[in-house]
Amino acid sequence: MGKIEQRWRRGMSRRRALCGLASFMAASPLLHAQRDPWPLGPHRRFLGFDEMRDVFDFEPIFRANVPLSVYDYTAHGTESEFTLYRNRDAFDWVELIGRGGVDAASVDTSTELFGHAMPSPVMLAPTARQRDLHPDGELGMHRAATATGTTMIVSNVSSFPFPRIARDAEGPLWFQRYASRGMESNREALGTAQEVGAQTIVVTIDQQASYYERDLHVRHLGGAPRRVTRRERPNPPNPYRVGAGRLWYEWTLFDELRPMCDVPMLAKGILTGEGAKKCLEHGVDGIIVSNHGGRALDYGPSSLEVLEEVVEAVGGRVPVLIDSGFRRGGDVLKALALGADAVCLGRASRWGLGAFGEQGAQKVLEIVNAELKQAMAFAGAASLAEIDRSIVKTNFP
Ligand SMILES: Cc1cc2nc3c(=O)[nH]c(=O)nc-3n(C[C@H](O)[C@H](O)[C@H](O)COP(=O)(O)O)c2cc1C
């Protein structure tokens, strides 16, 4: 073999050079960072079930478990998502005053709503299509709620039919309804729900014309426009999904629905004192202060900011519940101090179910309840009756 051939033999072939470059690139942290949806996120690996410390720990695991469309459906808010973010900002504008003097182990969070005893004022807000998050869907969520003595409000658009959920339900069960124009279908739905055991009816009135830009762009399909189904075509009648939705609601809706309910009827989606008074005039038995987790009218206020106004207008005549943005026990305490009787968790419970199924949802509830006890101990409140306005200072803009 001549010199030239020998050099060829020992020298790096084009193929080996390319292989080397490819291995170098594959091992490169820079390339890896391109695939990491949160290169600057707090964790460099996914945490295990036993490592969950607060509700936010569940979110990245939920996100990794589900298709992007399902993640976006849970995460999104309306349009610019101003209200979505404002819901969380609002907790920064309320200071807790620490007084101490109470052992967290002795704190009692028990309460009562509509004659039912509850170990905690933390409840589950109605959220749609939970089977997208985990095959157990609402059945798993309800078992998690029951294990912690939590009251669950089942959504009108649940993955399992309400009677199926009720069949297995061992704990408290409420039913949420989006009223339809045809009163007969409302009568039928509310009748069935009560027949199978709904202890309370929640009528949601806020989500009237939702417009979720994240869904419109459907990034998971590479930007292809979402196919509009046959059922959707008449409304909205244009390609931009600007539609009337549920904008037909009027206060008199409650007059029509009230005779259909033999159990308490709550209005969900109230954000003003005036609205709360209207609800009472029209026979409502309880109010849920909510902006649908930032999924209704964008650029509206956070629910925490308007809570006191609503509580004042209601004047103790009916219970006032609240949701939108609650993630921690300290958040719950702030709302209780501003006059809420109970607090509902929306996305937090979905993160738990989507991350670890029933056990995840249960753990979310256990964490928030434990945090609430600790926050109450810090604030020097041994029971809910000892929580008052003096334990918070508000700095709303
Ligand atoms: C994915 C998702 C689905 C929802 N589905 C419903 C529903 O079917 N009925 C309803 O009244 N509210 C629904 N909501 C609103 C919640 O009941 C609640 O108001 C909101 O989640 C509270 O905000 P949070 O998620 O920041 O806790 C939904 C919220 C989310 C995030």
The ligand as an SDF file (V2000), in Angstrom:
LIG
                    3D

 31 33  0  0  0  0  0  0  0  0999 V2000
  -60.1660   24.2230   31.5620 C   0  0  0  0  0  0  0  0  0  0  0  0
  -61.2710   24.9140   32.2900 C   0  0  0  0  0  0  0  0  0  0  0  0
  -62.5740   24.5250   32.0740 C   0  0  0  0  0  0  0  0  0  0  0  0
  -63.6110   25.1730   32.7390 C   0  0  0  0  0  0  0  0  0  0  0  0
  -64.8810   24.7330   32.5640 N   0  0  0  0  0  0  0  0  0  0  0  0
  -65.8760   25.3220   33.2470 C   0  0  0  0  0  0  0  0  0  0  0  0
  -67.2060   24.8490   33.1400 C   0  0  0  0  0  0  0  0  0  0  0  0
  -67.4780   23.8810   32.4420 O   0  0  0  0  0  0  0  0  0  0  0  0
  -68.1670   25.4940   33.8410 N   0  0  0  0  0  0  0  0  0  0  0  0
  -67.8980   26.5830   34.6310 C   0  0  0  0  0  0  0  0  0  0  0  0
  -68.7900   27.1440   35.2460 O   0  0  0  0  0  0  0  0  0  0  0  0
  -66.6380   27.0270   34.7630 N   0  0  0  0  0  0  0  0  0  0  0  0
  -65.6220   26.4400   34.1130 C   0  0  0  0  0  0  0  0  0  0  0  0
  -64.3570   26.8800   34.2680 N   0  0  0  0  0  0  0  0  0  0  0  0
  -64.0900   27.9830   35.1920 C   0  0  0  0  0  0  0  0  0  0  0  0
  -63.8230   27.4400   36.6000 C   0  0  0  0  0  0  0  0  0  0  0  0
  -64.9990   26.9860   37.1820 O   0  0  0  0  0  0  0  0  0  0  0  0
  -63.2450   28.5410   37.5090 C   0  0  0  0  0  0  0  0  0  0  0  0
  -64.0690   29.6530   37.4650 O   0  0  0  0  0  0  0  0  0  0  0  0
  -61.8270   28.9300   37.1400 C   0  0  0  0  0  0  0  0  0  0  0  0
  -61.0990   27.8060   36.7240 O   0  0  0  0  0  0  0  0  0  0  0  0
  -61.1430   29.5580   38.3220 C   0  0  0  0  0  0  0  0  0  0  0  0
  -59.8940   30.0280   37.9900 O   0  0  0  0  0  0  0  0  0  0  0  0
  -58.5510   29.1950   38.2470 P   0  0  0  0  0  0  0  0  0  0  0  0
  -58.4930   28.1500   37.1990 O   0  0  0  0  0  0  0  0  0  0  0  0
  -57.4810   30.2320   38.0900 O   0  0  0  0  0  0  0  0  0  0  0  0
  -58.6130   28.6150   39.6250 O   0  0  0  0  0  0  0  0  0  0  0  0
  -63.3180   26.2490   33.6220 C   0  0  0  0  0  0  0  0  0  0  0  0
  -62.0110   26.6130   33.8440 C   0  0  0  0  0  0  0  0  0  0  0  0
  -60.9800   25.9480   33.1930 C   0  0  0  0  0  0  0  0  0  0  0  0
  -59.5560   26.3650   33.4810 C   0  0  0  0  0  0  0  0  0  0  0  0
  1  2  1  0
  2  3  1  0
  2 30  2  0
  3  4  2  0
  4  5  1  0
  4 28  1  0
  5  6  2  0
  6  7  1  0
  6 13  1  0
  7  8  2  0
  7  9  1  0
  9 10  1  0
 10 11  2  0
 10 12  1  0
 12 13  2  0
 13 14  1  0
 14 15  1  0
 14 28  1  0
 15 16  1  0
 16 17  1  0
 16 18  1  0
 18 19  1  0
 18 20  1  0
 20 21  1  0
 20 22  1  0
 22 23  1  0
 23 24  1  0
 24 25  2  0
 24 26  1  0
 24 27  1  0
 28 29  2  0
 29 30  1  0
 30 31  1  0
M  END
$$$$
